[in-house]
């Protein structure tokens, strides 16, 4: 083509304007205390998708829209990330090609926009920095659009309401906009949005900044969004976890002061924590993400630290989740277990309340503090519909004592341990057949009350759903472990008669369990016994947790180990909840075929308990390889159970919580399973039994492992046939033992 023809063709083309960056649908998560936020990758809160984006506080969405525009357009997306420490969300944007009178007056990349966000004490703090990288002065309009719908978290999840409260008139001044809502519970909730400096124009739904920038000049704007709740005093039954007036009402400089407090908190946590580091950077990133996620999800309550279950749907204390999370990381962070035990003891049921599935001695399933929970539009304000949290509470108490030797705390906890064991005897086993079963009392409570609690989770081989009351196999294992833990604690207190009786109960349960649950032709334990005491002859991962508690016999543990690592169960990434050969198996099902990292980790620890260290190592490797495909190496609540294929990652489950506490903590239990690691705070020992290290790294450093008042640093080196353990630093009285 001639140059003339080329010029003619070019002139006929319309200019291709750069208007947007690469698409990225990943959600970014921040959390602190009872506040969490879900943003899109740009840093906006927008309707659409699953509709879950927003700024939430105590179960209510305080901000349902927050959108930044430049000259009336969405900025051009460059990048975004949540930092390794989960303490800050950073977004990089620039201007798209901006037109005036049909001409591009500000080409793509002239203006750089940086957003930095973090949460602290009930407020979302944001700093916006604009920098002119052009050769000429630049005048630009930056607009922030905002709204608050005050939706309850259960509304966001899809529950409908017959009525809602009333929005309050907005209160707008030069540098602050206050939106408000009076709920049907009588509480007033306010969203306080403060700007520094004040915008050129501020209304009830947007703020406009007219920014003039010389070449290379930088301008900064700080925005603080506070979540405030003013309880209806006659109805207030407990103190709020944060002051009613948030940090957002502070004077200019709130961003810097809040950031300094948040960084100091993070430094304190890092200073006393036990750390793991390997020779593989990707493994380190996986461990770091798990550590950061667990720290972010852990909320300081008056009773101590408690890991909230997960974001977005479960940002609240759950009994079962908190206990399992504490058990998973007990060997390196026992303080978390103490916080969990303290909170659950403080909320232990003391009377029978059918509409809450509460009975004396029973341990909490979950608690909610939103408007719908307060009004009992759903039963989860304080709900006890969990059959396994109560025995698991006793298991954690015993494990915590053995890990720490903390006698004074166990003395405080002892009445609650006895009450929990009494619940097992009197309420958990209503028909006195020796097995603990469940049947809901609350008409709107959970149908199934084990960890797989969806309505179709317990079924027979012909796919027919099981009828209550139901005795789950893994729950019998928890009860077995609870009797044994109770005996340990009783012996420590000199209550030898109780210890002997509870040990006998554990032995008798183990014998009955083998007779009633083992299915020789299936090579596994039945999922459950239904209301007619017929076994649910279905192969599920529930049976794998019987290895974790030790109720399985050694011979049958071997058969179970072979099954769990077979193709029907093991996807290559982890253990499926239901074997692929079962009629209700669906790799995309929440509880009937997906892989749950915490479940796989409990099974790995169980395999290690029975000496199947190589099999535990396979599960470590599977979940690690899955993590390499996950955003930021973050373990989600669950992922689909499709088999592993070369060159492909695991398939995500669409509405899984990420982060999720027991998924994050699964990393630490996987290490413990492979190392055969036990920390004995009573005997002041750290022991390794036939330790193995994965092929992914050659050495592992464990720094600042606390054993009573002592601390130790360890180096583990992998050799062809074994692992060498070296003490790098020892302060105080502690022994390190290795059995090969």
Secondary structure as GFF3:
##gff-version 3
##sequence-region A 1 740
A	DSSP	alpha_helix	3	12	.	.	.	ID=ss1
A	DSSP	beta_strand	28	32	.	.	.	ID=ss2
A	DSSP	beta_strand	35	39	.	.	.	ID=ss3
A	DSSP	beta_strand	54	57	.	.	.	ID=ss4
A	DSSP	beta_strand	60	63	.	.	.	ID=ss5
A	DSSP	beta_strand	65	70	.	.	.	ID=ss6
A	DSSP	beta_strand	76	82	.	.	.	ID=ss7
A	DSSP	beta_strand	89	94	.	.	.	ID=ss8
A	DSSP	beta_strand	98	100	.	.	.	ID=ss9
A	DSSP	beta_strand	103	106	.	.	.	ID=ss10
A	DSSP	beta_strand	111	120	.	.	.	ID=ss11
A	DSSP	beta_strand	123	132	.	.	.	ID=ss12
A	DSSP	beta_strand	138	147	.	.	.	ID=ss13
A	DSSP	alpha_helix	153	156	.	.	.	ID=ss14
A	DSSP	beta_strand	166	172	.	.	.	ID=ss15
A	DSSP	beta_strand	176	182	.	.	.	ID=ss16
A	DSSP	beta_strand	188	196	.	.	.	ID=ss17
A	DSSP	beta_strand	201	202	.	.	.	ID=ss18
A	DSSP	beta_strand	206	213	.	.	.	ID=ss19
A	DSSP	beta_strand	218	230	.	.	.	ID=ss20
A	DSSP	three_ten_helix	233	235	.	.	.	ID=ss21
A	DSSP	three_ten_helix	247	249	.	.	.	ID=ss22
A	DSSP	alpha_helix	254	272	.	.	.	ID=ss23
A	DSSP	beta_strand	275	278	.	.	.	ID=ss24
A	DSSP	alpha_helix	281	297	.	.	.	ID=ss25
A	DSSP	beta_strand	298	301	.	.	.	ID=ss26
A	DSSP	beta_strand	304	307	.	.	.	ID=ss27
A	DSSP	alpha_helix	319	328	.	.	.	ID=ss28
A	DSSP	alpha_helix	334	346	.	.	.	ID=ss29
A	DSSP	three_ten_helix	354	356	.	.	.	ID=ss30
A	DSSP	beta_strand	366	367	.	.	.	ID=ss31
A	DSSP	alpha_helix	371	374	.	.	.	ID=ss32
A	DSSP	beta_strand	382	383	.	.	.	ID=ss33
A	DSSP	alpha_helix	389	404	.	.	.	ID=ss34
A	DSSP	alpha_helix	407	423	.	.	.	ID=ss35
A	DSSP	pi_helix	424	428	.	.	.	ID=ss36
A	DSSP	beta_strand	471	472	.	.	.	ID=ss37
A	DSSP	alpha_helix	473	492	.	.	.	ID=ss38
A	DSSP	alpha_helix	496	517	.	.	.	ID=ss39
A	DSSP	beta_strand	518	519	.	.	.	ID=ss40
A	DSSP	beta_strand	524	525	.	.	.	ID=ss41
A	DSSP	beta_strand	528	529	.	.	.	ID=ss42
A	DSSP	three_ten_helix	541	544	.	.	.	ID=ss43
A	DSSP	alpha_helix	545	549	.	.	.	ID=ss44
A	DSSP	alpha_helix	554	564	.	.	.	ID=ss45
A	DSSP	alpha_helix	597	609	.	.	.	ID=ss46
A	DSSP	alpha_helix	613	627	.	.	.	ID=ss47
A	DSSP	three_ten_helix	631	633	.	.	.	ID=ss48
A	DSSP	alpha_helix	661	675	.	.	.	ID=ss49
A	DSSP	beta_strand	677	680	.	.	.	ID=ss50
A	DSSP	beta_strand	685	689	.	.	.	ID=ss51
A	DSSP	beta_strand	699	707	.	.	.	ID=ss52
A	DSSP	beta_strand	710	718	.	.	.	ID=ss53
A	DSSP	beta_strand	723	731	.	.	.	ID=ss54
A	DSSP	beta_strand	735	739	.	.	.	ID=ss55
###
